[in-house]
Amino acid sequence: MTKTTRMDNTESRNNSTTQGVSRRSLLGGAVAGGIAAGIGSSVSVKAEAAAQAWDQEYDVVCVGSGAAAMMAAVTAAHEGAKVAVFEKAPVTGGTTAKSGAVFWIPNHYGLKARNIPDERDDCLRFLCRYAFPNHYSPSAEFFGVPEFDYQRLAALYDHGSDAVDFIREIGAFRLREWRMWDMDIPAPDYLEHIPENKTPAGRPLAAVDAEGTYCWGYGMIQQMEEFLTAHDVPVLTNHAVAEIVTDDTGAVTGVVVEHEGKSLRVGARKGVIFGTGGYAHNVDMINRYQDMFAYGSCAQQSAQGDFIPMAERVGSKLGNLQGAWRTAVVLEQALENRAVGTGMFVPPGDSMLLVNRHGERFVNEHRNYNDRSRSHNTFDPTRGEFPNQFQFMIYDARTEAIVGENGQPPITARTSYVISGATLTELAANIRTRIEKLGDRLAGYTLGEGFEANLTAEVARFNKEAEQGADPRFGRGDNSYDREWHKVWGAFGYTEEHPENSYPNSTMHPLTESGPYYAVILAPGVLDTNGGPVTNHHAQVVNTDYQPIPGLYGAGNCICAPTRNAYTGAGGTIGPALTYGFIAARHALRGDQQA
């Protein structure tokens, strides 16, 4: 006899619904709130093995339709398995569909063809150093990282290139080595300058269309969906997996799917593979788990953390719940709608600097979005405050002109969230007025008393450093990442009045002696979270004793990221998602035969 236990899960839901959400608004991030985290309860359903009664039954059930789930479905379908994909949103692709479809893979075919070494020991040393700096020890076994976590990182190296070769062989989607726009050079990793990184550029690949043009995330998902359709795999939108079904031994045997008010019991003979999103748009989970502020996210609104309570109730171990892939967001955009269309990934421009609530510089503005955005949560134990919680991007008419509409998001003076002033003193006063106007929405935040004077002094100091071509405090422009990505994020449109930078450091240019000057208030946000159920190196979800839960797998942003919070380079999220989706499907079908 089947036994079902339902428990209220309102604390991990958002009150929004999917009704009326169009493809355009979902992909553009224009809808406030998010999609509810599962229509039914998020609890396991225990069923006696002899009494299973399925409405549908497959070998492999894939949950979600981003890179991780679609890769798992493609892999299983090619192996001849009967597969189904269930997506709760009205469109496929998840947050992958909003991405650049770039994915970071070690030791791939392109590096091998050009005889560029990416040795296993070197790559794992780099990954351990970046992902586990609190454990890293260069001479210790597993480089000081717990063996369980080391093996998860090793799986990325051992199977990432295999996954790419598999994609190319079966034609799941077209791909090629990714080159930085208009420069035709391999992209430097996001931490390319540390000695542990022996292959600091060239690991990113990207999806392309039939003409070889980069096709972005939705183009990649479309190609994978076409592959699945050709292999008779149903990809069902508006189908929310609400419950995990287990037998009396605790093995996962299927799921309950809710669609148009009806519940379907769907069996999975070989495994259920979750490739859903994180919890970026589940405000309760953000408040409960995040140890950093998170005012907004450009993740798909369906990122509600559905998998966490479902997996927890079948005994899963949880990990890295405080983790996220981070980016700054424009504060006033996020206050209007925390589902922002895009983040302020890297503040663009050369005549530009960031200051905190005291009007002081505190960071290399051109470091990658994930790592730099962690500076928002720096705590000052003497003042008892987070001085960098909100950050003020200060720039002049030069940066406004050469970036303008090309900014991510735009920084043109015509944009409502851009603050201006004829002088730096006036700009500082107008920033203070804007902060006061936002009032209670900022929970009592105020500028420091010396903000105006410090800002003027900081710009003067920055200008001298720009003229000399060196940033002795923060090293802006010292490394190739800063210099090469500076061109990409800026997408500069030089003019006769504002020509290409002629100063020694291409990332720094003095602000003009006279105004106008501009500012944008930046707040901490996330691309998506990256904590949840812990998986082993076979992508199996494990219990609190680190033992696999039979039949349950995970990949992508819904799990405890194997790379933890290390954003290795362009495609640092999609590369592992594809790899572990590939690993999960192969292991579900082949079991221990997979190395």
Beta strands, then each sheet from edge to edge (+ up, - down):
strand 1: 3-4
strand 2: 44-46
strand 3: 56-63
strand 4: 83-86
strand 5: 102-104
strand 6: 175-177
strand 7: 204-207
strand 8: 235-236
strand 9: 240-246
strand 10: 252-259
strand 11: 262-274
strand 12: 318-319
strand 13: 324-330
strand 14: 352-355
strand 15: 391-396
strand 16: 419-421
strand 17: 517-529
strand 18: 532-533
strand 19: 540-542
strand 20: 548-554
sheet 1: 1+ 2- 9- 10+ 11- 3- 4- 8-
sheet 2: 1+ 2- 9- 10+ 11- 20- 19+
sheet 3: 5+ 7- 6+
sheet 4: 12+ 18-
sheet 5: 13+ 17- 15+ 14-
sheet 6: 13+ 17- 16+
end
